[in-house]
Amino acid sequence: MNVEEVAAAFAGAISSKDIERLSEMMTDDHVFIDSDGTEVKGRHKMRKGWREYFAMVPDFRITIKEILSRNDTVVLLGRSEGTFVQGGVLRPENHWSVPSAWRVVVRGEQVAVWQVYVNPEPLRGILERINAE
């Protein structure tokens, strides 16, 4: 696979909630960088992180509209969306959909860096409301 295919396949594994495939596609020293700059390092930690995130947003998905690349770095442009679970239920008022971008550094056929760029305010608003109830 070329770097664009690797990045797209990783996004696809996220959308399908395929923890095993995600784990296979991460380098041992994989780094996840959230939109607030928080970094999580290591395949093992991110395997756990994705499992927890999918429990919180079980219908999470990524839609890719455009792919740009140079050397080992890929930029994905599109949307991310999902619904936060509240009391074990997916309620329509807890759904969000936001324009998103990802910077992906590919090493071989694995992802070394997955960096998310998204406006977190819509998501924070929903979580604040859920936590206040």
N, C-alpha and C positions, 0 to 999 in steps of 0.2 A: 504494500500500500504506500502511496505517496503521503506527504505530510497533511494535505487537505483531507484525504480519505481517512487518515488516522483520527484527526480532530472531529470529523463528522461522525465516525463510528463511536467515538467516546461520547459525544452528545447523544447519539442514538441509544447507547447503553444507559445513559442517565434517564432518558425519557421512558425507556422500558423497565427501569428500576432493576437492571440486571447487575446485582452486586458482584457476582462471580466474574462477569465480563469486565466490569469496571476495574476490579482488582487485578485481573490479568493485564489490562491495558495501562496500569500505573507503574512507573518506575519505582524501585524500592525507596528512593529518596524524593518521591513525588511531593510537590508543594501545591496546596490549594490556597488561593488568596481571595478572600471575600471582598465585596465592594467597599467595606469600611477599612480595608487594609489588613485585617486579621489573617495570619498565616497559620496553616496546619501542615505540619511536615510529616511525611512518612505514609507509605501505603497502608499499614495496619491502622493508623489513626483515621485515615480517610475512609477506609472500609467501614469502620464503626460510625464515622460521621455521616456517610451516605445512608447507612441503615437507619440511623436516628432521624435524619431529615425526611426520608421516605415515609417513616411512621407519622411524622408531623404533617407532611404534605403528600399524601399517597397518590394524588393524581398529577404530580408535578411533571411538566414536560417543557421541552425546548423546541422551538421552531426556528430553523435556520433559513434566512432569506438571502444571505450573501456570504461568500468565503473569499478572503484575501490571504495571500501568503508571501513570505520572503524567507528563503533559506529554511531554518527549522521552526519558524514562528508563523502561526496561523491566527487570523482574526476572524471570528464568527460574528455575524450581525443578525439579529432577529428578535425574538420575544421569548420570555419565560412566563409560565403561568402555573397556577395550582390553587388548591383550596386547603386552608388550614383546618385540621380536625378540631372539632369542639365537642367534648363529651362523647367521643366516639362516632360523631356524625359529620359528614361533609355538608355544610350549609351554604347556600348560594351567596349569602352576604359575606362569607369568608373567602370568596374567590378573588384572585387578583391576576392581572395580566399586564406586564410591563415591557417596554423596549429594553433590549439587553445586548450586551457585547461580551465576548470572551476572548482572552488572549491565551493561546495554547502553544506551549513549547513542546515539540515532539523530538524524541530521541529514539532512533530506530523505528519501531512500530509501537512505541509506548508514549504516554503523555508524562512529561516531567513537570510541567507547570500548567495548572488550570486556574486562570484568573478571571473573576466575574466583575463586570461593570454594569450596575443596575441602580436605579433610584430606589433606595430602600423605604422611602416614606410611606407609600401605599401599604406595604407589608407591615411596617411598624404600627400603622394606624389600626389595622385589623387585629394584630397581636395585643395591642394595648386595650382595645375594646373587649377582646376575649378574656384577657386577664382581669379586667375590672368586673366582669360578670360573675 
